């Protein structure tokens, strides 16, 4: 277990470092890889193909304070249909 001074600990918190109860670094946000939209789309598509699920957006009417309605999207996880009818 590493021992940190309060000053060191506060610096790590500001940088985004997460420390568990034992004092071990479990995540450092400063070293996380960032993805381009194209890379994300490829990884998402591969995950969908691997699991057989994807995110599905369904329109939902939401009543507003003035008595009118707004349309929003409610997302859920749905199984990918392999057969086209």
Steps between C-alpha positions, in 0.01 A plus 500: 500500500637837400480786746409843366516837666180702498656737245594210267156345543324828412720544191409150382129567556522818289676305222227234504693220668274263694647321802344197672481447877842330496666804343547341157439703186212340314438758230689794361278708271803686369615181323166393349498461124270729310319366194399666178133467399606252231692283751202506737263396221723204404533385863125540560418302185741223602345488849149479352602216269675315784213527749199498266362816662490868410349823630151579374343846521121520524300825481313585821250780562575696818234729645627852572391745770295704252288200397680436170720204416858463389647206315817354648694180439509224758791263445502133591703192415349282229594169344620526141275304262708287268217416257334755274131437445 
